[in-house]
Amino acid sequence: AQTVTQSQPEMSVQEAETVTLSCTYDTSENNYYLFWYKQPPSRQMILVIRQEAYKQQNATENRFSVNFQKAAKSFSLKISDSQLGDTAMYFCAFMKHEITQGAQKLVFGQGTRLTINP
Amino acid sequence: DGGITQSPKYLFRKEGQNVTLSCEQNLNHDAMYWYRQDPGQGLRLIYYSQIVNDFQKGDIAEGYSVSREKKESFPLTVTSAQKNPTAFYLCASRLYSKNIQYFGAGTRLSVL
């Protein structure tokens, strides 16, 4: 079974600073996907960024980028120029590649509560 | 607008009562999922469905039931057998061609 661990329950930074959220995972699979989801106070889960394990290049989405270290099973999220609207719970998630596509399930970490202070 | 609609936003259950949470999507997505979120924990999978009239148990299916009679609908029933139902419930759906799950806004269930 796969497990996802987020070792930072809470983090707090000043607006405009850069912050990095950590995530490690455990799997024996070679083909999988990794995600960061954001859950603001509204509790809507919003996809931030996705990484395919077979791609060596780290994914980026505007101010959000990841550092994917497959051998170390590490998948950290870097938020640059942080904004007040980035305040949210952030969840790291793992999805194993399944032959039966509908069976692809997300396994979530416990989350990191990020606060951006003005 | 296309999206995933969960209703109601808040729901209260009395002792011994079954309650049903609604999840509807107009994205023409194939697979649908139900997750439970407890404080201090990540989401855990309750049930999922790959196609109409088919569904599989997730990691914490005991005390829950689902149906998938239409592609766009995947209701979750919290039965009286679920002794600790208080949680936030999230529905998600996924298009087979994309390995991304999209989520609804959730339902908060509490016990009276």
Chai-1 contact restraints between the chains, C-beta under 6 A:
chainA,res_idxA,chainB,res_idxB,connection_type,confidence,min_distance_angstrom,max_distance_angstrom,comment,restraint_id
A,Y33,B,N99,contact,1.0,0.0,6.0,A-B,restraint_1
A,R43,B,G106,contact,1.0,0.0,6.0,A-B,restraint_2
A,Q44,B,A105,contact,1.0,0.0,6.0,A-B,restraint_3
A,M45,B,F103,contact,1.0,0.0,6.0,A-B,restraint_4
A,F91,B,G42,contact,1.0,0.0,6.0,A-B,restraint_5
A,Q101,B,Y96,contact,1.0,0.0,6.0,A-B,restraint_6
A,G102,B,A31,contact,1.0,0.0,6.0,A-B,restraint_7
A,G102,B,Q50,contact,1.0,0.0,6.0,A-B,restraint_8
A,K105,B,L45,contact,1.0,0.0,6.0,A-B,restraint_9
A,L106,B,Q101,contact,1.0,0.0,6.0,A-B,restraint_10
A,F108,B,G42,contact,1.0,0.0,6.0,A-B,restraint_11
A,F108,B,L43,contact,1.0,0.0,6.0,A-B,restraint_12
A,G109,B,G42,contact,1.0,0.0,6.0,A-B,restraint_13
A,Q110,B,Q41,contact,1.0,0.0,6.0,A-B,restraint_14
A,Q110,B,G42,contact,1.0,0.0,6.0,A-B,restraint_15
A,G111,B,G42,contact,1.0,0.0,6.0,A-B,restraint_16
